[in-house]
C-alpha cells in the first residue's frame, strides 16, 4: 500500500475531530438536531483550518443512512463514498478551475434531478470566490429558490470577494486559526499513534510552524519524520526548520532588558555560527516581545499568545520587571530592523548595532506620568514653592525652563573703570547724553567709543582709540568744545589724545556698558543653574542650558 501523508491520513472524520472549531461544530450539530438545516452555507477562514473537512463531515451527517445525525457512522455506502470523494450525490467542485458561467449552468441543470440514492444532493464549492461575476449571477437564481433536495456548502479564504447578493443568502461560519495548545495536543495524539518520539517543546515548534493551520503543521511533521526518523531531536528540528532556539531568543530579550551589550554580541555570534537567518532571528524576537507586551496588559493572555505553559511562565518572568513603555519601544525598533535586514548587505552588523543600541537606551517614561509631573510643576510655580526634595523619579516634577530675574545688586568694576568726572550735577556720561539729545549722532558715537582721561574744568582731556583718532580733526574738536561749553555752562578747553590697545586707559562708555551686560549675563546664568526647578529639570531630562534671558523690562 502506498504511503499516505499525515494530513490526509488524519483528516477529521467527525465533528469532534475539528480542532479549534468547536463553535462551528456545535452550531451545525444543533441545526441537525433541531431539523433547521439551511440550504446554503459559507465556510470562511485561513488555509488548513478545516473548512473542506467540515463540509464533508456535514455532508455525511445529512446523508448518512442512520441520519440525519450528528454522529455519522462512517461505514454506510454514503459515508464511505463521501470520505473517498466519490459520492454520486455529493459533488465537490473546485471554484478555481470551474470559474465560468457555463460551469454554473451545468450545475443548475444537475440540481433539477433528485439524488440517486442519498437524502440530499449536496454541492461543495471550494474557493468559491474565484467564480466570475457572470457565474455568481447564474448561481444567484438557484440560491433564491433552491429545490428542497439541494444543499450548498461554499468554502473560501477571501469572503470579501464574494458578491453581497450571494453572502446574504448563506449562513456564514468563520473558522478560526487553530491555537498552539489544541494543535499541540492533536499533534501529540497523532505522533503517539504513529509511534513517533518527540518532546513537548518539539511539538510546540512544529505547531508554531503551522501558523494556525493544521494541514501545514502536519506537513511539517511529515518532513521532520523523514529527516529524523521516529526519534525527533529538538536541535535537529530547529536546524531543519532554520529556527533559532527559544532559549537563545529568550536569552537575547533578557540581555536587552538587563542592558548587557557584551552578552548580546556573544548571542549574535552564536546565531551566526549556527547559520541562522538574521531576518528570521529578528522576526522571532518580534514575536516574543509582542508576547511580553500582551502579558503586561492582559490578565488572561492564553488566547492571544501561542505558547505552552512552561514557556508562558518564562515569559512572565521576563515581563515582570520591564515597563510597558520599554517593551513597546523595543517592539517598534525590532519591526523596523526586520525590514532593514531584508535589504542589508551586512545583516550581522545591522543586528549587532541595533541590539547594542537597545541595550543603551535609557528607561522610558509613559505620557501619563509626564503629564502628571507637568501639572505638579505648574502648581508649584503658581504657588512659588520650591520642588520637594525627593530622589524618586516618580515624585520628581518635570521643571520647565525658567526665566531668572536679574540680580538687584550692581556689578562691581575693576581699577581701570571709568572715572565719574562729576562736577556738581554735571558728568561725562551726562555730557555724552547731552550731545546725543542734540541730534549729533556722529559726535555722540565718537564720544561713546572714547575714554575720559581728565575732567578738571576748564580742561577736558579725551582719549580716542587709534581707529577713531583720525576723525578728530579741527572741525570735530571745535564742535565738541562748543557743545561742552554749552553743557558745563563755562568755557571748556578740549584736549584729544590717541590711545592704543596696550595703554591702560579707563573704559569707554560703550566698553563699560558691554562689560556690565556681560557680567550681568554671567550672573543670570549662575542664578539659573542654581535655581532648584532648573536643576530638577536638568536631572530628569539630562539636558543642558542653552541660553538665559532676563525678564525685566530694561533688557531685551
Secondary structure, DSSP 8 states (H G I E B T S, - for coil): -----HHHHT---SGGG-TT-HHHHHHHHHHHHTT---SEEEEE-STTSSHHHHHHHHHHHHH-TT-S-SS--S-SHHHHHHHTT--SSEEEEETTT--SHHHHHHHHHHHTS--SSSS-EEEEEETGGGS-HHHHHHHHHHHHS--TTEEEEEEES-GGGS-HHHHTTSEEEE-----HHHHHHHHHHHHHHTT-B--HHHHHHHHHHTTT-HHHHHHHHHHHHHHHTTB--HHHHHHHHT---HHHHHHHHHHHHTT-HHHHHHHHHHHHHTT--HHHHHHHHHHHHHHHHHHHH-S-GGGT----HHHHHHHHHHHHHS-HHHHHHHHHHHHHHHHHHTT-S-HHHHHHHHHHHHHH------HHHHHHHHHHHHHHHHHT--------TTT------------SS-----TTS-----BTTB-HHHHHHHHHHTT-HHHHHHHHTSEEEEEETTEEEEEEEHHHHTT--HHHHHHHHHHHHHHHTS--EEEEEEE-TTS-----HHHHHHHHHHHHHHHHHHHHHH-HHHHHHHHHH----------STT--
